[in-house]
Amino acid sequence: MSILTLPTTPFEGQKPGTSGLRKKVAVFRQPRYLENFVQALFDELHGPDGRADGQTLVLGGDGRHHNRVAIQVILRMAAACGYGRVLVGRGGILSTPAVSAVIRRRQAAGGIVLSASHNPGGPDGDFGIKYNATNGGPAPEALTEAVHRRTLSLTRYRISDAADLPIERPGSHRIEDTVVDVIDPVADHADVLRELFDFDAIRALFARGFRLRCDAMWAVGGPAARAILEGELGAPAGTVVNAEPKEDFGGLHPDPNPVYADDLVAHLMAADAPDMGAATDGDADRNMILGRGFVVSPSDSLAVLAAHARLVPGYRRGLAGVARSMPTSTAVDRVAGALGIACHETPTGWKFFGNLLDAGQVTLCGEESYGTGSDHVREKDGLWAILFWLNLVAVTGRGVEDLVRGLWVEHGRCVYSRHDYEGIPTERADALMAELRGRLPELGGRTVADQRIAWADDFAYTDPVDGSVSRRQGVRVVLEDASRVVFRLSGTGTEGATLRIYLERHEPDPTRHDLPAQQALAPLVRLAGELARIVAHTGMTAPTVMT
Ligand code: G16
């Protein structure tokens, strides 16, 4: 075995988005593409000729196509970089929350997650890579931007010429001076979850005949969900469906929302529907929750968890505060107000919660994009959310729908929807946003599509812990009754641009809570179309996805 220093030249476009670098598999397959990004990361972490002497790195991915190849490359590069130890998930598999749990429990220096999350997989699908820091959370913007800058000037990378390691079984190996331990992909994460929830109460719930359908979408969440829900909590075999992880997610789009998890929705709408439905995504950090005949919006889910957190052992002492991404509905703000705790509004991206969690300023956080989590790890966590809901149902004796309706009765309903326009040519999407931003100064006090605008801005965030400022995080247009429309471009796609439009209106009147969301939000949809001139810019007359 020896360490090689090999010449390379930069690739354009290795700029991490909302959550790491995501590209088509074919892009990652190009010789030196992955190597360049990893070397740029190691250079930033350890200095240009630095060595990570003695440090521990966690490594794993969601098992999508190209995962196995990439794992072996990174193992050889980590050895060349001098890591003392690499903890790699068996078969190269670790869910995103599991990586976070392992980093924290084993005091690792950081971890590399190979995932494109909810994006489709397979040879023609997407691949991705991101770095999580010592706190177990996604690297802050300052690091991802520095890595990108370094990718543009890279001239060489270092790699061991060792053979592939057999990582399909637990064991310990060595590349150069680096010890490579193959670890159980579920154990650390399961230990963390066990400490938080009342497993006895959930076991009793299942023993009473409670029926759950948990759809793992052929992704990495399946084995952990099966082990805990069926193995430990006594849910009947078959509770977790689509549970075997597949490299192409069975050809499906592993995104737990009503559009892509339509099979689960159909089961929960059927006459003999189970009591609760749940789904997790490609890397098992997102979740969707359903009651019988009832879909819970992610924003409402966060608000319900916050409102009842004290009923769950891990949060019995109450919440230090809560946080939500800016486009997420204000339902949790209302709950926080009633609880007398702070509610922080951050830009889209889980990385923005990290400092608040580390500083003990918030306990729960969540996003409209089907992510909820807490200070138990530094990632959103799909199985955590499912267990939290089960725990609440078990100890309150109330169903999923009843818990959400209780929130609406107490705080009014934040009627909410997101409209996505996917596959827009990038320059057209950029032109739309530029025009919108250009109009911002004149919007306050104007009436557009019969709606009176109170104020409008481009969201900027100053991190209260380290003072870092993130600008241009989304255009907000707020009406006099506090209804709002938010416009931003997705930072996770791999083809063209996706325009996301977030619509929210508060409805205090209980007799109007059952109005279909799209009907209640129709005036805001008209306002959004007129303001952003969507048809003129994109040629599209309707969104491709509505959640
Ligand atoms: C990632 C981020 C989330 C973000 C979501 C959507 O989730 O971790 O914080 O809300 O993308 O981002 P965008 O609107 O830019 O596409 P995941 O599950 O894809 O890692």
Boltz pocket constraint, residues with backbone or C-beta under 6 A from the ligand:
constraints:
  - pocket:
      binder: B
      contacts: [[A, 18], [A, 19], [A, 116], [A, 117], [A, 118], [A, 285], [A, 286], [A, 325], [A, 348], [A, 349], [A, 350], [A, 351], [A, 367], [A, 369], [A, 371], [A, 489], [A, 490], [A, 491], [A, 492], [A, 493], [A, 500]]
      max_distance: 6.0
